[in-house]
Amino acid sequence: MNCDTPCPKYENAMRVLGKKWTCLILRCLLAEPRRFTEISGYIYGLSDRLLSQRLQELEEEGIVQRQVFDRRPVVVEYSLTPKGAAFRKVAEAIQVWADEWAEASATA
């Protein structure tokens, strides 16, 4: 990784992932496809309006896919695309960093 000059791809990735709640939404979807209410219940403090907005943005980026099941009532599930599933490596790296440094920063 060359850090001497800015990288437009890195900047774009941070534009997408750096929005509040986005990484937690993706982390929630790493385990399995989930319904809107399951994602909402996973993330304390996230409003339904903002969750809907983030899911739409992630869908537009090709990271999340929305599947509608024609049942009564209609069921909608969100899951990761292959692009979204590749986020697992990033989430695991962040978790390792958090496990090592979260206590140190909490006491600092």
PyMOL commands that place a pseudoatom at each C-alpha (Angstrom):
pseudoatom trace, name=CA, resn=MET, resi=1, chain=A, elem=C, hetatm=0, pos=[0.000, 0.000, 0.000]
pseudoatom trace, name=CA, resn=ASN, resi=2, chain=A, elem=C, hetatm=0, pos=[1.508, 3.289, -1.122]
pseudoatom trace, name=CA, resn=CYS, resi=3, chain=A, elem=C, hetatm=0, pos=[0.475, 6.073, 1.241]
pseudoatom trace, name=CA, resn=ASP, resi=4, chain=A, elem=C, hetatm=0, pos=[2.547, 8.798, -0.454]
pseudoatom trace, name=CA, resn=THR, resi=5, chain=A, elem=C, hetatm=0, pos=[-0.306, 9.896, -2.703]
pseudoatom trace, name=CA, resn=PRO, resi=6, chain=A, elem=C, hetatm=0, pos=[-4.102, 9.853, -2.314]
pseudoatom trace, name=CA, resn=CYS, resi=7, chain=A, elem=C, hetatm=0, pos=[-5.932, 6.912, -3.841]
pseudoatom trace, name=CA, resn=PRO, resi=8, chain=A, elem=C, hetatm=0, pos=[-9.322, 7.635, -5.467]
pseudoatom trace, name=CA, resn=LYS, resi=9, chain=A, elem=C, hetatm=0, pos=[-10.490, 4.024, -4.948]
pseudoatom trace, name=CA, resn=TYR, resi=10, chain=A, elem=C, hetatm=0, pos=[-9.650, 4.217, -1.236]
pseudoatom trace, name=CA, resn=GLU, resi=11, chain=A, elem=C, hetatm=0, pos=[-11.416, 7.572, -0.967]
pseudoatom trace, name=CA, resn=ASN, resi=12, chain=A, elem=C, hetatm=0, pos=[-14.532, 6.130, -2.618]
pseudoatom trace, name=CA, resn=ALA, resi=13, chain=A, elem=C, hetatm=0, pos=[-14.509, 3.084, -0.324]
pseudoatom trace, name=CA, resn=MET, resi=14, chain=A, elem=C, hetatm=0, pos=[-14.274, 5.354, 2.716]
pseudoatom trace, name=CA, resn=ARG, resi=15, chain=A, elem=C, hetatm=0, pos=[-17.101, 7.521, 1.347]
pseudoatom trace, name=CA, resn=VAL, resi=16, chain=A, elem=C, hetatm=0, pos=[-19.329, 4.441, 1.295]
pseudoatom trace, name=CA, resn=LEU, resi=17, chain=A, elem=C, hetatm=0, pos=[-18.122, 2.673, 4.452]
pseudoatom trace, name=CA, resn=GLY, resi=18, chain=A, elem=C, hetatm=0, pos=[-17.533, 5.812, 6.504]
pseudoatom trace, name=CA, resn=LYS, resi=19, chain=A, elem=C, hetatm=0, pos=[-21.202, 6.719, 6.791]
pseudoatom trace, name=CA, resn=LYS, resi=20, chain=A, elem=C, hetatm=0, pos=[-22.693, 6.224, 10.225]
pseudoatom trace, name=CA, resn=TRP, resi=21, chain=A, elem=C, hetatm=0, pos=[-24.148, 2.729, 10.787]
pseudoatom trace, name=CA, resn=THR, resi=22, chain=A, elem=C, hetatm=0, pos=[-22.954, 1.301, 7.446]
pseudoatom trace, name=CA, resn=CYS, resi=23, chain=A, elem=C, hetatm=0, pos=[-20.284, -1.019, 8.834]
pseudoatom trace, name=CA, resn=LEU, resi=24, chain=A, elem=C, hetatm=0, pos=[-22.650, -2.282, 11.543]
pseudoatom trace, name=CA, resn=ILE, resi=25, chain=A, elem=C, hetatm=0, pos=[-25.315, -3.019, 8.927]
pseudoatom trace, name=CA, resn=LEU, resi=26, chain=A, elem=C, hetatm=0, pos=[-22.780, -4.978, 6.883]
pseudoatom trace, name=CA, resn=ARG, resi=27, chain=A, elem=C, hetatm=0, pos=[-21.536, -6.804, 9.987]
pseudoatom trace, name=CA, resn=CYS, resi=28, chain=A, elem=C, hetatm=0, pos=[-25.123, -7.817, 10.763]
pseudoatom trace, name=CA, resn=LEU, resi=29, chain=A, elem=C, hetatm=0, pos=[-25.553, -9.232, 7.259]
pseudoatom trace, name=CA, resn=LEU, resi=30, chain=A, elem=C, hetatm=0, pos=[-22.302, -11.231, 7.340]
pseudoatom trace, name=CA, resn=ALA, resi=31, chain=A, elem=C, hetatm=0, pos=[-23.970, -14.090, 9.221]
pseudoatom trace, name=CA, resn=GLU, resi=32, chain=A, elem=C, hetatm=0, pos=[-27.036, -14.553, 7.022]
pseudoatom trace, name=CA, resn=PRO, resi=33, chain=A, elem=C, hetatm=0, pos=[-29.735, -12.727, 5.062]
pseudoatom trace, name=CA, resn=ARG, resi=34, chain=A, elem=C, hetatm=0, pos=[-31.957, -10.695, 7.360]
pseudoatom trace, name=CA, resn=ARG, resi=35, chain=A, elem=C, hetatm=0, pos=[-35.248, -8.877, 7.311]
pseudoatom trace, name=CA, resn=PHE, resi=36, chain=A, elem=C, hetatm=0, pos=[-35.478, -5.151, 7.942]
pseudoatom trace, name=CA, resn=THR, resi=37, chain=A, elem=C, hetatm=0, pos=[-36.722, -5.594, 11.515]
pseudoatom trace, name=CA, resn=GLU, resi=38, chain=A, elem=C, hetatm=0, pos=[-33.863, -7.989, 12.317]
pseudoatom trace, name=CA, resn=ILE, resi=39, chain=A, elem=C, hetatm=0, pos=[-31.290, -5.450, 11.155]
pseudoatom trace, name=CA, resn=SER, resi=40, chain=A, elem=C, hetatm=0, pos=[-33.080, -2.687, 13.037]
pseudoatom trace, name=CA, resn=GLY, resi=41, chain=A, elem=C, hetatm=0, pos=[-33.074, -4.750, 16.228]
pseudoatom trace, name=CA, resn=TYR, resi=42, chain=A, elem=C, hetatm=0, pos=[-29.362, -5.533, 15.837]
pseudoatom trace, name=CA, resn=ILE, resi=43, chain=A, elem=C, hetatm=0, pos=[-28.314, -1.876, 15.864]
pseudoatom trace, name=CA, resn=TYR, resi=44, chain=A, elem=C, hetatm=0, pos=[-29.454, 0.151, 18.861]
pseudoatom trace, name=CA, resn=GLY, resi=45, chain=A, elem=C, hetatm=0, pos=[-30.224, 3.787, 18.055]
pseudoatom trace, name=CA, resn=LEU, resi=46, chain=A, elem=C, hetatm=0, pos=[-30.609, 3.410, 14.287]
pseudoatom trace, name=CA, resn=SER, resi=47, chain=A, elem=C, hetatm=0, pos=[-33.865, 4.899, 13.018]
pseudoatom trace, name=CA, resn=ASP, resi=48, chain=A, elem=C, hetatm=0, pos=[-35.945, 3.038, 10.456]
pseudoatom trace, name=CA, resn=ARG, resi=49, chain=A, elem=C, hetatm=0, pos=[-35.696, 5.980, 8.070]
pseudoatom trace, name=CA, resn=LEU, resi=50, chain=A, elem=C, hetatm=0, pos=[-31.899, 6.010, 8.176]
pseudoatom trace, name=CA, resn=LEU, resi=51, chain=A, elem=C, hetatm=0, pos=[-31.685, 2.206, 7.941]
pseudoatom trace, name=CA, resn=SER, resi=52, chain=A, elem=C, hetatm=0, pos=[-33.852, 2.331, 4.835]
pseudoatom trace, name=CA, resn=GLN, resi=53, chain=A, elem=C, hetatm=0, pos=[-31.620, 5.033, 3.352]
pseudoatom trace, name=CA, resn=ARG, resi=54, chain=A, elem=C, hetatm=0, pos=[-28.404, 3.110, 4.108]
pseudoatom trace, name=CA, resn=LEU, resi=55, chain=A, elem=C, hetatm=0, pos=[-29.780, -0.133, 2.671]
pseudoatom trace, name=CA, resn=GLN, resi=56, chain=A, elem=C, hetatm=0, pos=[-30.775, 1.694, -0.497]
pseudoatom trace, name=CA, resn=GLU, resi=57, chain=A, elem=C, hetatm=0, pos=[-27.293, 3.246, -0.796]
pseudoatom trace, name=CA, resn=LEU, resi=58, chain=A, elem=C, hetatm=0, pos=[-25.635, -0.131, -0.259]
pseudoatom trace, name=CA, resn=GLU, resi=59, chain=A, elem=C, hetatm=0, pos=[-27.922, -1.673, -2.857]
pseudoatom trace, name=CA, resn=GLU, resi=60, chain=A, elem=C, hetatm=0, pos=[-27.001, 1.064, -5.355]
pseudoatom trace, name=CA, resn=GLU, resi=61, chain=A, elem=C, hetatm=0, pos=[-23.298, 0.361, -4.683]
pseudoatom trace, name=CA, resn=GLY, resi=62, chain=A, elem=C, hetatm=0, pos=[-23.824, -3.347, -5.420]
pseudoatom trace, name=CA, resn=ILE, resi=63, chain=A, elem=C, hetatm=0, pos=[-22.944, -4.355, -1.849]
pseudoatom trace, name=CA, resn=VAL, resi=64, chain=A, elem=C, hetatm=0, pos=[-26.381, -5.443, -0.633]
pseudoatom trace, name=CA, resn=GLN, resi=65, chain=A, elem=C, hetatm=0, pos=[-29.202, -7.100, -2.526]
pseudoatom trace, name=CA, resn=ARG, resi=66, chain=A, elem=C, hetatm=0, pos=[-32.861, -6.915, -1.676]
pseudoatom trace, name=CA, resn=GLN, resi=67, chain=A, elem=C, hetatm=0, pos=[-35.060, -9.929, -2.339]
pseudoatom trace, name=CA, resn=VAL, resi=68, chain=A, elem=C, hetatm=0, pos=[-38.850, -9.799, -2.181]
pseudoatom trace, name=CA, resn=PHE, resi=69, chain=A, elem=C, hetatm=0, pos=[-40.721, -13.053, -1.513]
pseudoatom trace, name=CA, resn=ASP, resi=70, chain=A, elem=C, hetatm=0, pos=[-44.276, -13.086, -2.827]
pseudoatom trace, name=CA, resn=ARG, resi=71, chain=A, elem=C, hetatm=0, pos=[-46.050, -14.356, 0.280]
pseudoatom trace, name=CA, resn=ARG, resi=72, chain=A, elem=C, hetatm=0, pos=[-48.777, -13.094, 2.531]
pseudoatom trace, name=CA, resn=PRO, resi=73, chain=A, elem=C, hetatm=0, pos=[-47.539, -10.938, 4.110]
pseudoatom trace, name=CA, resn=VAL, resi=74, chain=A, elem=C, hetatm=0, pos=[-44.775, -9.994, 1.666]
pseudoatom trace, name=CA, resn=VAL, resi=75, chain=A, elem=C, hetatm=0, pos=[-41.312, -10.856, 3.023]
pseudoatom trace, name=CA, resn=VAL, resi=76, chain=A, elem=C, hetatm=0, pos=[-38.254, -8.764, 2.134]
pseudoatom trace, name=CA, resn=GLU, resi=77, chain=A, elem=C, hetatm=0, pos=[-34.749, -9.984, 2.920]
pseudoatom trace, name=CA, resn=TYR, resi=78, chain=A, elem=C, hetatm=0, pos=[-31.432, -8.220, 2.602]
pseudoatom trace, name=CA, resn=SER, resi=79, chain=A, elem=C, hetatm=0, pos=[-28.214, -10.094, 1.928]
pseudoatom trace, name=CA, resn=LEU, resi=80, chain=A, elem=C, hetatm=0, pos=[-24.690, -9.370, 0.822]
pseudoatom trace, name=CA, resn=THR, resi=81, chain=A, elem=C, hetatm=0, pos=[-23.621, -9.639, -2.781]
pseudoatom trace, name=CA, resn=PRO, resi=82, chain=A, elem=C, hetatm=0, pos=[-20.179, -11.149, -3.484]
pseudoatom trace, name=CA, resn=LYS, resi=83, chain=A, elem=C, hetatm=0, pos=[-18.832, -7.580, -3.310]
pseudoatom trace, name=CA, resn=GLY, resi=84, chain=A, elem=C, hetatm=0, pos=[-20.460, -7.180, 0.108]
pseudoatom trace, name=CA, resn=ALA, resi=85, chain=A, elem=C, hetatm=0, pos=[-19.293, -10.592, 1.337]
pseudoatom trace, name=CA, resn=ALA, resi=86, chain=A, elem=C, hetatm=0, pos=[-15.707, -9.500, 0.616]
pseudoatom trace, name=CA, resn=PHE, resi=87, chain=A, elem=C, hetatm=0, pos=[-16.211, -7.003, 3.479]
pseudoatom trace, name=CA, resn=ARG, resi=88, chain=A, elem=C, hetatm=0, pos=[-15.748, -9.953, 5.881]
pseudoatom trace, name=CA, resn=LYS, resi=89, chain=A, elem=C, hetatm=0, pos=[-11.937, -9.550, 5.741]
pseudoatom trace, name=CA, resn=VAL, resi=90, chain=A, elem=C, hetatm=0, pos=[-12.276, -5.861, 6.606]
pseudoatom trace, name=CA, resn=ALA, resi=91, chain=A, elem=C, hetatm=0, pos=[-14.691, -6.565, 9.477]
pseudoatom trace, name=CA, resn=GLU, resi=92, chain=A, elem=C, hetatm=0, pos=[-12.406, -9.255, 10.878]
pseudoatom trace, name=CA, resn=ALA, resi=93, chain=A, elem=C, hetatm=0, pos=[-9.402, -6.909, 10.728]
pseudoatom trace, name=CA, resn=ILE, resi=94, chain=A, elem=C, hetatm=0, pos=[-11.374, -4.167, 12.504]
pseudoatom trace, name=CA, resn=GLN, resi=95, chain=A, elem=C, hetatm=0, pos=[-12.482, -6.687, 15.152]
pseudoatom trace, name=CA, resn=VAL, resi=96, chain=A, elem=C, hetatm=0, pos=[-8.874, -7.750, 15.785]
pseudoatom trace, name=CA, resn=TRP, resi=97, chain=A, elem=C, hetatm=0, pos=[-7.868, -4.103, 16.125]
pseudoatom trace, name=CA, resn=ALA, resi=98, chain=A, elem=C, hetatm=0, pos=[-10.828, -3.374, 18.434]
pseudoatom trace, name=CA, resn=ASP, resi=99, chain=A, elem=C, hetatm=0, pos=[-10.100, -6.410, 20.615]
pseudoatom trace, name=CA, resn=GLU, resi=100, chain=A, elem=C, hetatm=0, pos=[-6.533, -5.237, 21.079]
pseudoatom trace, name=CA, resn=TRP, resi=101, chain=A, elem=C, hetatm=0, pos=[-7.114, -1.524, 21.523]
pseudoatom trace, name=CA, resn=ALA, resi=102, chain=A, elem=C, hetatm=0, pos=[-10.660, -0.959, 22.796]
pseudoatom trace, name=CA, resn=GLU, resi=103, chain=A, elem=C, hetatm=0, pos=[-9.711, -1.397, 26.469]
pseudoatom trace, name=CA, resn=ALA, resi=104, chain=A, elem=C, hetatm=0, pos=[-6.644, 0.811, 26.106]
pseudoatom trace, name=CA, resn=SER, resi=105, chain=A, elem=C, hetatm=0, pos=[-8.674, 3.663, 24.618]
pseudoatom trace, name=CA, resn=ALA, resi=106, chain=A, elem=C, hetatm=0, pos=[-11.477, 3.224, 27.178]
pseudoatom trace, name=CA, resn=THR, resi=107, chain=A, elem=C, hetatm=0, pos=[-9.034, 3.882, 30.008]
pseudoatom trace, name=CA, resn=ALA, resi=108, chain=A, elem=C, hetatm=0, pos=[-7.075, 6.617, 28.236]
for i in range(1, 108): cmd.bond("trace and resi %d" % i, "trace and resi %d" % (i + 1))
show_as sticks, trace
zoom trace
